[in-house]
């Protein structure tokens, strides 16, 4: 299960602290977080690698080419935008009538 934690104004030096666990297949390769370029292809944003137009701080999925967490600076407003993707599972554990209570 992927999970993300965001702490606002909880550290004396860092106004925002973000922790994210990417829970993928261990054999699925990924590239480390770094400054990257991206482009829109139709209605899809695609991370295209590192280069001159460095506008996105993100890791990169080597298989699909996207990212699971990205931070982007918006020069027009001076703001930063954060986006993350978490897995969604439709799995529901079977219930047992004789299962002990967890409180």
SETORDREN-997025 format. One record per residue (C-alpha): residue number from 1; residue in one letter; y, z, x. Coordinates in nm, 4 decimals, always signed. Each point is the difference from the previous one (the first is absolute). Last residue first. Layout:
<atoms>
{NUM, "A", {Y, Z, X}}
...
</atoms>
This chain:
<atoms>
{103, "X", {-0.3435, +2.0103, -1.1641}}
{102, "X", {-0.2373, -0.2475, +0.1584}}
{101, "X", {-0.2552, +0.0484, -0.2791}}
{100, "X", {-0.3646, -0.0567, +0.0854}}
{99, "X", {-0.1564, -0.3329, -0.1048}}
{98, "X", {-0.2610, +0.0345, -0.2791}}
{97, "X", {+0.1658, -0.2518, -0.2361}}
{96, "X", {+0.0252, -0.2503, +0.2806}}
{95, "X", {+0.2768, -0.2560, +0.0197}}
{94, "X", {-0.0406, -0.3316, +0.1779}}
{93, "X", {+0.2710, -0.0566, +0.2581}}
{92, "X", {+0.2580, -0.2515, -0.1113}}
{91, "X", {+0.0631, -0.3007, +0.2223}}
{90, "X", {+0.2907, -0.2194, -0.1051}}
{89, "X", {+0.1438, +0.0331, +0.3474}}
{88, "X", {+0.3544, -0.0655, +0.1035}}
{87, "X", {+0.0890, -0.0154, +0.3663}}
{86, "X", {+0.3544, +0.0881, +0.1005}}
{85, "X", {+0.2677, -0.2464, +0.1069}}
{84, "X", {+0.3273, +0.1106, +0.1549}}
{83, "X", {+0.3615, -0.1090, -0.0123}}
{82, "X", {+0.3056, +0.1551, +0.1610}}
{81, "X", {+0.3514, -0.1354, -0.0254}}
{80, "X", {+0.2882, +0.0866, +0.2296}}
{79, "X", {+0.3656, -0.0120, -0.0964}}
{78, "X", {+0.2911, -0.1398, +0.2016}}
{77, "X", {+0.1022, -0.2003, -0.3078}}
{76, "X", {+0.0155, -0.3574, +0.1306}}
{75, "X", {-0.2115, +0.0811, +0.3073}}
{74, "X", {-0.3083, +0.1039, -0.2045}}
{73, "X", {-0.2338, +0.1781, +0.2429}}
{72, "X", {-0.3714, -0.0334, -0.0807}}
{71, "X", {-0.2812, +0.2528, +0.0279}}
{70, "X", {-0.3550, -0.1135, -0.0628}}
{69, "X", {-0.3338, +0.1514, -0.0960}}
{68, "X", {-0.3250, -0.1747, -0.0938}}
{67, "X", {+0.0737, -0.3315, +0.1692}}
{66, "X", {-0.0910, -0.3612, -0.0522}}
{65, "X", {-0.1827, -0.2576, +0.2099}}
{64, "X", {-0.3290, +0.0118, -0.1941}}
{63, "X", {-0.2404, +0.0461, +0.2933}}
{62, "X", {+0.2249, +0.1395, +0.2731}}
{61, "X", {+0.1617, +0.2534, -0.2355}}
{60, "X", {+0.3396, +0.0642, +0.1549}}
{59, "X", {+0.1864, +0.3210, +0.0771}}
{58, "X", {+0.3618, +0.0211, -0.1026}}
{57, "X", {+0.3641, +0.0303, +0.1020}}
{56, "X", {+0.1699, -0.2964, -0.1661}}
{55, "X", {+0.3145, -0.1909, +0.0957}}
{54, "X", {-0.0727, -0.1416, +0.3433}}
{53, "X", {+0.1388, -0.3529, -0.0260}}
{52, "X", {-0.0579, -0.0798, +0.3679}}
{51, "X", {-0.3742, +0.0536, +0.0150}}
{50, "X", {-0.2976, +0.2064, -0.1052}}
{49, "X", {-0.2537, -0.1354, -0.2461}}
{48, "X", {-0.0098, -0.1956, -0.3247}}
{47, "X", {-0.0177, +0.2729, -0.2647}}
{46, "X", {-0.0250, -0.1855, -0.3320}}
{45, "X", {+0.1954, +0.0719, -0.3174}}
{44, "X", {-0.1461, -0.1715, -0.3062}}
{43, "X", {+0.1919, -0.1567, -0.2886}}
{42, "X", {-0.0015, -0.3489, +0.1510}}
{41, "X", {-0.0398, +0.0624, +0.3703}}
{40, "X", {+0.2611, +0.2573, +0.0949}}
{39, "X", {+0.0398, +0.0779, +0.3672}}
{38, "X", {-0.0522, +0.2911, +0.2339}}
{37, "X", {+0.0973, +0.0851, +0.3536}}
{36, "X", {-0.1354, +0.3044, +0.1756}}
{35, "X", {+0.1116, +0.3203, +0.1736}}
{34, "X", {-0.3106, +0.1984, +0.0879}}
{33, "X", {-0.2809, +0.1948, -0.1657}}
{32, "X", {-0.3330, -0.0717, +0.1628}}
{31, "X", {-0.2175, -0.3004, -0.0857}}
{30, "X", {-0.3029, +0.0170, -0.2279}}
{29, "X", {-0.3673, -0.0853, +0.0256}}
{28, "X", {-0.2479, +0.0615, -0.2821}}
{27, "X", {-0.3143, +0.1592, +0.1506}}
{26, "X", {+0.1068, +0.3467, -0.1147}}
{25, "X", {+0.0209, -0.1252, -0.3583}}
{24, "X", {+0.3294, +0.1173, -0.1354}}
{23, "X", {+0.1548, +0.3428, -0.0576}}
{22, "X", {+0.3547, -0.0396, +0.1224}}
{21, "X", {+0.1346, +0.3540, +0.0326}}
{20, "X", {+0.3755, +0.0388, -0.0298}}
{19, "X", {+0.2415, +0.2655, +0.1260}}
{18, "X", {+0.3747, -0.0300, -0.0581}}
{17, "X", {+0.2715, +0.2398, +0.1185}}
{16, "X", {+0.3571, -0.0490, -0.1231}}
{15, "X", {+0.3107, +0.1941, +0.1070}}
{14, "X", {-0.1350, +0.0441, +0.3544}}
{13, "X", {+0.1545, +0.2571, +0.2341}}
{12, "X", {-0.0120, +0.3299, -0.1957}}
{11, "X", {-0.3091, -0.1005, -0.2015}}
{10, "X", {-0.0518, +0.0395, -0.3778}}
{9, "X", {+0.2872, -0.2215, -0.1177}}
{8, "X", {-0.2357, -0.2402, -0.1826}}
{7, "X", {-0.3757, +0.0109, +0.0635}}
{6, "X", {-0.2066, -0.3040, -0.0984}}
{5, "X", {-0.3804, +0.0081, +0.0024}}
{4, "X", {-0.2148, -0.3091, -0.0539}}
{3, "X", {-0.3691, -0.0295, -0.0856}}
{2, "X", {-0.2628, -0.2712, +0.0191}}
{1, "X", {-0.3420, +0.0963, -0.1389}}
</atoms>
